[in-house]
Amino acid sequence: MSQTPPKGPGTPGTPRDRTREQDALSGRYPSHAPKAPPPKAEPAPAPDDGIEPLPEPEGPTEIIETDYTIGQDNIEHQGKVPFDIHNPVFGISAAAVVLFTVATLMFPGQLEPLFGGIRDGLTSNLDWFFMLAGNVFVLLCLALIVSPLGRIRLGGPEATPDFSLTGWFAMLFAAGMGIGLMFYGVSEPLGHFEAALGGPVTEGGVRTDWAPLGGAVDDPEAARGIGMAATIFHWGLHPWAIYAMVALALGLFAYNKGLPLTLRAVFYPIFGERIWGWPGHIIDILAVLATIFGLATSLGLGAEQAMAGLAYLFGFQNTGLNKILLIVGITFVAGASVVLGVEKGVKRLSELNMILAIVLLIFVIAVGPTMAILGGFFSNLGAYGAELIPLSNPFGRTDDNFRHGWTAFYWAWWISWSPFVGMFIARVSRGRTVRQFLIAVLIVPSLISILWMTALGGTAIDLTVSGFSGILDAPLELELFTMLGQLPLASITSLVGIVLVIVFFVTSSDSGSLVIDTIAAGGKINAPVPQRIFWVAIEGAVAIALLVGGGLVALQAMAVSTGFPFAIVLLGACYALVKGLMAEHRELR
């Protein structure tokens, strides 16, 4: 099984190659500069059959020999509507989602209480499972950082990074930003602060408040600390440990073991060749469903907030019909982005979003309580460190509403997003050591999230403490715009906020459809464009169905429902990852 493949590109310190960076991001890898004189004749390029030409590992690695060929189980058709779909992953996934969407649209009134029951049942009875799973992912990442396995390099011991350190950090920043930070950037820190300030409220021997841990009754500074610590807990190490574990597993088995860049390949150490059969089909189907409903949750939140912003700024009617029309319109834009492709579509939109997000963040820091924000960044970081273990503990606590309504939902949501974010991070991280990879993926996005929450949430808390109650009185989706309304240039910044939410919607839908289509096409990345348009449309339809069938409760219910079985899959992936790294470590001795 082990072999030493031919050495590949360059050595550490190779000058930046922008063509190589672009090809790595899109899934295509160019030929690298050879160490020996080039042959007289170049081989003919491989046909564009949709199969990703992953680079050869560089240096001694444990190559896994398999007879499986990417796409061998696919059903292909060339015609007016071409398709290239994996049998049976595409059929079962698509049928399940379409049936769910139709049923939800046909029976919205009857299903609304069902969604609420599903969400409450799973988060109330399985909160301990979600929290323990999150702790396992964090502890595994920390253990790998300090262990000898941290020396292993993705792509082989002689691999060089596809991206400069600055470019890599920038893409981790892009992955860390999303609709959730826009939706909860003001509301979550302020909500936790207000609940903590009120302290525990008991009725019939049961706490009915939403304060994290024991709260901080009538102590604004302590309430601010615990409120920000609880917020950072949900956006810091735990979610990024989930993403890092998935990305590391995908990268290891693709770049070091020679297997396809698909989630089922991670389980080769457990199932062997059976992974190309039904065990792998089930894993991929769960990955598709988790990603779709995780994305639908984000898209639904984005539609709620964008519509609220348009109503606040331009006086549009914030009705259910207008929300549906907004989702339809943005879905059409996402479809156009799919047709334009990665380079002209999602890449340019992502760059625009990053610039707008940075501008908005700098503006809030500059015109808001600047010194309080800058000082608060470090004090909030300290509060997070002090409260991390109590907040991570799933047992012996009385703050049920906080754990069930916030933490358990968040962990399920992050788990459902992990195939999407994990595959993106894996694509851009070849050439990094395990230690370097984990430190960067855990720390860089976490620090950005802390700064974002400190700036937006801290400003909202300061305004509230100063006597302005408008933010607390506003609906959840309107709190960001109410806060911006108290700062200079409110109309401009509110418009920037709306544009950010919409473009996040488009890029999430486009990028998500690429990942889903890769899974549902058996690992092919260049499947026909109509397939990606199909998944973009499905994502929009599911978001509409969930909003009609129960609003925010329905969105949360489906994220939790798909996150639970997929959490079991990811715990199995942890075992496979460690086993794969240990085999790689033996090869390096």
C-alpha positions in Angstrom: 0.0 0.0 0.0 2.9 2.3 0.8 5.1 3.7 -1.9 7.3 6.7 -2.6 5.8 8.7 -5.6 7.9 10.9 -7.8 8.8 14.2 -6.3 6.6 17.1 -7.5 6.8 20.8 -7.5 9.4 23.1 -6.1 10.7 23.6 -2.6 9.7 25.8 0.3 10.2 29.4 -0.6 9.1 29.1 -4.2 8.0 32.5 -5.6 4.2 33.2 -5.7 2.5 31.7 -8.7 -0.8 33.4 -9.3 -1.8 30.9 -12.0 -1.2 28.1 -9.6 -3.3 29.8 -7.0 -6.2 30.3 -9.3 -6.1 26.7 -10.5 -5.9 25.3 -7.0 -9.0 27.3 -6.0 -11.0 26.1 -9.0 -9.9 22.5 -8.5 -7.4 22.4 -11.4 -3.7 22.1 -10.8 -1.1 23.2 -13.4 2.1 21.4 -14.1 4.8 22.5 -11.7 8.4 23.5 -12.4 10.3 20.2 -12.6 13.5 19.6 -10.7 15.1 17.8 -13.7 15.4 19.1 -17.2 12.0 18.9 -19.0 11.4 16.2 -21.5 11.6 17.1 -25.2 7.9 16.6 -25.9 5.0 17.5 -23.6 2.3 14.9 -23.1 -1.1 15.6 -24.6 -3.5 17.2 -22.0 -6.0 15.0 -20.4 -9.6 15.4 -21.7 -11.9 17.6 -19.7 -14.1 14.8 -18.4 -15.0 16.5 -15.1 -12.6 14.5 -13.1 -10.4 16.6 -10.8 -6.7 16.0 -11.6 -5.3 16.1 -8.1 -1.6 16.6 -7.9 0.7 13.7 -7.0 1.9 13.6 -3.4 5.4 15.0 -3.1 7.8 12.8 -1.1 7.1 9.5 0.7 3.4 9.1 1.6 1.1 6.2 2.1 -0.8 5.9 -1.2 -4.0 3.9 -1.0 -4.4 1.6 -4.0 -8.0 1.3 -5.2 -9.6 0.1 -8.4 -12.4 2.7 -8.0 -12.6 5.3 -10.8 -14.3 8.6 -10.2 -17.7 8.7 -11.9 -17.8 4.9 -12.7 -21.3 4.7 -11.2 -22.6 7.8 -12.9 -25.5 8.1 -15.3 -24.6 10.5 -18.1 -26.7 12.1 -20.8 -25.7 14.5 -23.6 -28.5 16.6 -25.1 -30.4 19.8 -24.6 -30.3 19.2 -20.8 -27.1 17.3 -20.2 -26.5 15.6 -16.8 -23.8 13.5 -15.2 -25.2 12.2 -11.8 -24.0 9.6 -9.3 -26.4 6.7 -8.9 -28.0 6.5 -6.3 -26.7 9.6 -4.4 -28.3 12.2 -6.7 -31.6 10.4 -7.0 -32.2 9.8 -3.3 -31.0 13.2 -2.2 -32.9 15.1 -4.8 -36.1 13.1 -4.3 -36.0 13.6 -0.5 -35.5 17.4 -0.8 -38.2 17.8 -3.5 -40.7 15.8 -1.5 -39.9 17.8 1.6 -40.3 21.1 -0.2 -43.6 20.2 -1.8 -45.1 18.8 1.4 -44.0 21.9 3.4 -45.5 24.3 0.8 -48.8 22.3 0.6 -49.3 22.0 4.4 -47.6 25.0 6.1 -50.1 25.3 8.9 -50.0 21.7 9.9 -46.2 21.4 9.8 -45.4 24.5 11.8 -46.0 22.9 15.2 -44.2 19.8 13.9 -41.1 21.8 13.2 -41.2 23.4 16.6 -41.5 20.0 18.2 -38.6 18.6 16.3 -36.3 21.5 17.2 -37.3 21.5 20.9 -37.1 17.7 21.2 -33.7 17.4 19.6 -32.1 20.3 21.4 -33.7 19.5 24.8 -32.9 15.7 24.7 -29.6 15.7 22.8 -28.0 18.9 23.9 -25.4 16.8 25.8 -24.6 14.9 22.6 -24.0 18.0 20.5 -21.9 19.7 23.2 -19.8 16.5 23.8 -19.3 16.2 20.0 -18.1 19.8 19.8 -15.7 19.2 22.7 -14.3 16.1 20.9 -13.5 18.1 17.8 -11.8 20.9 19.8 -9.7 18.5 21.9 -8.7 16.4 18.8 -7.5 19.6 17.0 -5.5 20.7 20.1 -4.0 17.2 20.6 -2.9 17.1 16.9 -1.3 20.5 17.2 1.0 19.4 20.0 1.5 15.8 18.9 4.2 14.5 16.5 1.5 14.1 13.9 1.5 17.9 13.6 4.6 17.6 11.4 2.8 15.8 8.6 2.3 18.0 5.5 -0.8 18.0 3.3 0.4 16.9 -0.1 3.5 15.1 1.1 6.7 16.1 3.0 8.1 18.0 0.1 4.9 19.8 -1.0 4.8 23.6 -1.2 1.7 25.8 -0.4 -0.5 26.7 -3.4 -1.1 30.1 -1.8 1.0 32.7 0.0 0.5 33.1 3.7 -1.3 36.4 3.3 -3.5 35.0 0.5 -4.3 31.9 2.6 -5.2 34.0 5.7 -7.5 36.2 3.5 -9.4 33.1 2.3 -9.8 31.9 5.8 -11.2 35.3 6.6 -13.6 35.0 3.7 -14.7 31.5 4.9 -15.2 33.0 8.4 -17.7 35.7 7.3 -21.2 34.8 6.4 -24.9 35.7 6.8 -24.9 34.5 10.4 -22.4 37.2 11.5 -24.6 39.8 9.8 -27.8 38.4 11.4 -26.4 37.8 14.9 -23.6 40.3 15.1 -25.7 42.8 17.0 -28.6 40.7 18.4 -26.6 37.9 20.1 -24.2 39.9 22.2 -27.0 42.3 23.2 -29.4 39.5 23.9 -27.0 37.6 26.1 -26.0 40.9 27.9 -29.7 41.7 28.7 -30.5 38.2 29.8 -27.4 38.0 32.0 -28.2 41.4 33.6 -31.6 40.2 34.5 -30.2 37.0 36.1 -32.0 33.7 36.7 -35.8 33.6 36.8 -37.4 30.5 38.3 -41.0 29.4 38.0 -42.1 26.1 39.5 -38.5 25.2 40.3 -37.4 25.5 36.7 -35.4 28.4 35.2 -37.3 30.3 32.5 -34.7 32.9 31.6 -32.2 32.8 28.8 -29.1 34.0 30.7 -25.9 32.0 30.1 -24.6 30.1 33.1 -25.7 32.0 36.3 -26.0 35.4 34.7 -24.8 38.6 36.5 -27.7 40.3 38.2 -27.6 44.1 38.2 -23.9 44.1 37.3 -23.5 45.7 33.8 -19.8 45.0 33.5 -20.0 41.4 34.5 -23.1 41.0 32.3 -21.2 42.4 29.4 -18.3 40.0 30.0 -20.4 36.9 30.3 -22.6 38.0 27.3 -19.6 38.5 25.0 -18.0 35.3 26.3 -21.2 33.3 25.4 -21.3 34.9 22.0 -17.6 34.2 21.3 -18.2 30.6 22.5 -20.6 30.1 19.6 -18.4 31.7 17.0 -14.9 30.8 18.2 -12.9 27.5 18.6 -15.8 25.1 18.6 -17.3 25.8 15.1 -13.8 26.2 13.6 -12.7 22.9 15.1 -15.6 21.2 13.3 -14.6 22.8 10.0 -10.9 22.2 10.6 -11.4 18.5 11.3 -13.5 18.0 8.1 -11.1 20.0 6.0 -8.0 18.2 7.4 -9.5 14.8 6.8 -10.5 15.7 3.2 -7.1 17.2 2.5 -5.2 14.2 4.0 -7.0 11.5 2.0 -7.0 13.5 -1.2 -3.5 15.0 -1.2 -1.5 12.3 0.7 -3.5 9.1 0.0 -4.5 9.7 -3.6 -8.3 9.3 -3.1 -11.0 11.5 -4.5 -11.8 14.8 -2.7 -15.0 13.5 -1.4 -16.3 12.9 2.1 -16.7 9.1 1.6 -13.0 8.8 0.9 -12.3 9.8 4.5 -13.8 6.6 5.7 -11.6 4.3 3.7 -9.7 3.2 6.9 -13.0 2.0 8.4 -14.8 0.5 5.4 -12.1 -0.2 2.9 -13.3 -0.9 -0.7 -16.9 -1.0 0.6 -16.8 2.7 0.9 -17.6 2.9 -2.9 -20.8 1.0 -2.2 -23.8 1.7 0.2 -21.8 2.8 3.2 -20.3 5.6 1.1 -23.7 6.3 -0.6 -25.3 6.9 2.8 -22.5 9.2 3.9 -22.7 11.2 0.8 -26.5 11.4 1.0 -26.3 12.7 4.6 -23.7 15.2 3.5 -26.0 16.5 0.7 -29.0 16.8 3.0 -27.0 18.4 5.8 -25.5 21.0 3.5 -28.8 21.8 1.8 -30.7 22.4 5.1 -27.7 24.2 6.7 -27.6 26.5 3.7 -31.3 26.9 3.7 -31.1 28.1 7.3 -28.6 30.8 6.3 -30.5 31.8 3.2 -33.7 32.1 5.2 -32.0 34.3 7.8 -30.5 36.4 5.0 -33.9 36.9 3.4 -35.5 37.9 6.7 -32.7 40.4 7.4 -32.5 41.8 3.8 -36.3 42.3 3.7 -36.3 44.0 7.1 -33.5 46.3 5.9 -35.3 47.2 2.7 -38.4 47.9 4.7 -36.4 50.0 7.2 -34.5 52.0 4.6 -37.0 52.3 1.7 -40.4 51.6 3.3 -41.0 48.3 1.5 -43.7 46.1 2.9 -42.1 43.4 5.1 -44.5 40.6 4.0 -44.2 36.9 3.5 -44.8 37.4 -0.3 -42.1 40.0 -0.6 -39.6 37.7 1.2 -40.5 34.9 -1.3 -40.0 37.3 -4.2 -36.7 38.4 -2.7 -35.4 34.8 -2.4 -36.6 34.1 -6.0 -34.7 37.2 -7.3 -31.5 36.4 -5.4 -31.7 32.8 -6.5 -31.8 34.0 -10.1 -28.7 36.1 -9.5 -27.0 33.0 -7.9 -27.9 31.0 -11.0 -26.3 33.7 -13.2 -23.2 33.5 -11.1 -23.2 29.7 -11.7 -23.3 30.2 -15.4 -20.4 32.8 -15.3 -18.3 30.3 -13.4 -16.0 30.4 -10.4 -13.6 33.0 -11.7 -16.1 35.5 -13.1 -19.0 34.8 -10.7 -18.5 33.8 -7.1 -14.8 34.9 -6.9 -15.6 38.5 -7.9 -18.6 38.6 -5.6 -16.6 37.2 -2.7 -13.9 39.9 -3.2 -16.6 42.6 -3.2 -18.1 41.2 0.0 -14.8 41.1 1.7 -14.1 44.7 0.9 -17.6 45.8 2.0 -17.3 43.8 5.3 -13.9 45.4 6.1 -15.2 48.9 5.3 -18.3 48.4 7.5 -16.2 47.0 10.4 -13.6 49.8 10.2 -16.4 52.4 10.0 -18.2 51.1 13.1 -14.9 51.0 15.0 -14.0 54.5 13.9 -17.3 56.3 14.6 -18.5 54.1 17.4 -17.0 53.8 20.9 -13.5 53.3 19.5 -11.5 52.9 22.7 -14.2 50.7 24.2 -14.2 48.4 21.1 -10.4 48.1 21.0 -10.1 47.6 24.8 -13.2 45.3 24.7 -11.5 43.0 22.2 -8.9 42.0 24.7 -11.2 41.9 27.7 -13.8 39.9 25.7 -11.0 37.5 24.7 -10.1 37.1 28.4 -13.7 36.6 29.4 -14.0 33.9 26.7 -10.9 32.1 28.1 -12.3 32.3 31.7 -15.8 31.0 30.8 -14.8 28.5 28.1 -14.8 25.4 30.3 -18.1 26.2 32.1 -19.8 27.0 28.8 -18.5 23.7 27.3 -19.7 21.6 30.2 -22.9 19.8 29.2 -23.8 18.4 32.6 -25.1 19.8 35.9 -26.3 23.1 34.6 -29.6 24.9 35.0 -29.4 27.4 32.0 -31.5 25.1 29.8 -32.9 27.8 27.6 -29.5 29.0 26.7 -28.0 25.6 26.1 -31.0 24.3 24.1 -32.0 27.4 22.2 -28.5 28.7 21.4 -25.6 26.2 21.9 -27.3 23.0 20.7 -28.8 24.7 17.7 -25.5 26.4 16.8 -23.5 23.1 17.0 -26.0 21.4 14.8 -25.9 24.3 12.3 -22.1 24.3 12.1 -22.0 20.5 11.7 -24.5 20.8 8.8 -22.2 23.5 7.2 -19.0 21.5 7.6 -19.0 19.7 4.2 -19.3 23.0 2.5 -16.8 25.0 4.5 -14.5 22.0 5.0 -14.1 21.3 1.3 -13.3 25.0 0.6 -10.6 25.1 3.3 -9.2 21.8 2.1 -8.8 23.1 -1.5 -6.8 26.1 -0.4 -4.6 24.4 2.2 -2.4 22.0 0.3 1.3 22.3 1.3 0.6 23.3 5.0 1.6 21.1 7.9 -1.1 19.7 10.1 0.1 22.0 12.9 0.3 25.1 10.8 -3.1 24.3 9.3 -4.9 23.8 12.6 -3.4 26.8 14.3 -4.4 29.0 11.4 -7.9 27.6 10.9 -8.7 27.7 14.6 -7.2 31.1 15.4 -7.5 33.4 12.4 -11.3 33.2 11.8 -12.0 33.1 15.5 -10.1 36.4 16.1 -12.0 37.9 13.2 -15.3 36.8 14.6 -14.3 38.2 18.0 -13.4 41.6 16.5 -16.7 41.6 14.5 -18.9 40.8 17.5 -17.0 43.2 19.8 -17.4 46.0 17.3 -21.1 45.5 16.4 -22.3 43.9 19.6 -20.2 46.1 21.8 -21.6 49.3 20.1 -25.1 48.0 20.6 -24.5 47.3 24.3 -23.0 50.8 24.8 -26.0 52.4 23.2 -28.3 50.4 25.3 -26.5 51.2 28.6 -26.5 54.8 27.6 -30.3 54.8 27.6 -31.3 54.0 24.0 -33.8 51.1 24.1 -34.6 51.0 20.3 -32.3 48.1 19.5 -33.8 45.8 22.2 -37.3 46.8 21.1 -36.6 46.0 17.4 -37.3 42.6 15.8 -34.2 40.3 15.7 -33.7 40.8 12.0 -33.9 44.6 12.3 -31.4 45.1 15.2 -28.4 45.6 13.0 -30.1 48.5 11.1 -31.4 50.0 14.3 -27.9 50.1 15.7 -26.5 51.6 12.5 -29.2 54.2 12.6 -27.6 55.7 15.7 -24.3 56.2 13.9 -23.4 58.8 11.2 -24.2 58.1 7.6 -26.9 55.6 8.7 -28.6 55.4 5.2 -25.3 54.5 3.5 -24.1 52.0 6.1 -27.6 50.4 6.2 -27.5 50.0 2.4 -24.0 48.5 2.7 -25.4 46.0 5.2 -28.3 45.0 2.9 -25.8 44.5 0.0 -23.6 42.4 2.3 -26.5 40.2 3.2 -27.6 39.8 -0.4 -24.1 39.0 -1.7 -23.5 36.6 1.1 -26.7 34.9 0.0 -25.5 34.7 -3.6 -22.0 33.4 -2.8 -23.3 30.9 -0.2 -25.8 29.6 -2.7 -23.3 29.4 -5.6 -20.5 27.9 -3.6 -22.8 25.5 -1.8 -24.3 24.3 -5.1 -20.7 23.5 -6.3 -20.0 21.4 -3.2 -23.4 19.6 -3.3 -23.1 19.0 -7.0 -19.5 17.6 -6.6 -20.9 15.1 -4.0 -24.0 14.2 -6.1 -21.9 13.8 -9.2 -19.6 11.2 -7.6 -16.6 13.5 -7.1 -16.6 15.2 -10.5 -16.1 19.0 -10.4 -17.0 19.9 -13.9 -20.4 18.3 -14.2 -22.9 20.0 -16.5 -23.9 23.5 -15.5 -27.7 22.7 -15.4 -27.0 20.4 -12.4 -25.6 23.3 -10.4 -28.5 25.5 -11.4 -30.8 22.7 -10.2 -29.2 22.7 -6.8 -29.2 26.6 -6.6 -33.0 26.4 -7.3 -33.5 23.7 -4.8 -31.7 25.7 -2.1 -33.9 28.7 -2.8 -37.1 26.5 -2.8 -36.2 24.9 0.5 -35.5 28.3 2.1 -39.0 29.5 0.8 -40.7 26.3 2.1 -39.2 26.6 5.5 -40.1 30.3 5.8 -43.7 29.6 4.7 -43.9 26.5 6.9 -42.7 27.9 10.2 -40.3 30.8 9.8 -37.2 30.9 11.9 -38.4 27.9 14.0 -38.6 25.7 10.9 -35.2 26.9 9.6 -33.6 25.9 13.0 -35.5 22.6 13.1 -34.1 21.3 9.9 -30.6 22.4 10.6 -30.8 20.5 13.9 -32.5 17.5 12.3 -29.8 17.0 9.7 -27.0 18.0 12.0 -27.7 15.2 14.4 -27.1 12.2 12.1 -24.2 14.0 10.4 -22.6 14.6 13.8 -22.3 10.8 14.2 -20.7 10.7 10.7 -18.1 13.3 11.8 -17.3 11.4 15.0 -16.5 8.4 12.8 -14.4 10.7 10.6 -12.3 11.7 13.6 -11.3 8.1 14.1 -10.5 7.7 10.4 -8.4 10.9 10.4 -6.3 9.8 13.3 -5.8 6.4 11.8 -4.8 8.0 8.4 -2.3 10.4 10.1 -0.7 7.6 12.1 -0.1 5.6 9.0 1.4 8.7 7.3 3.6 9.3 10.4 5.0 5.7 10.1 5.9 6.4 6.5 8.0 9.4 7.5 10.1 7.5 10.1 
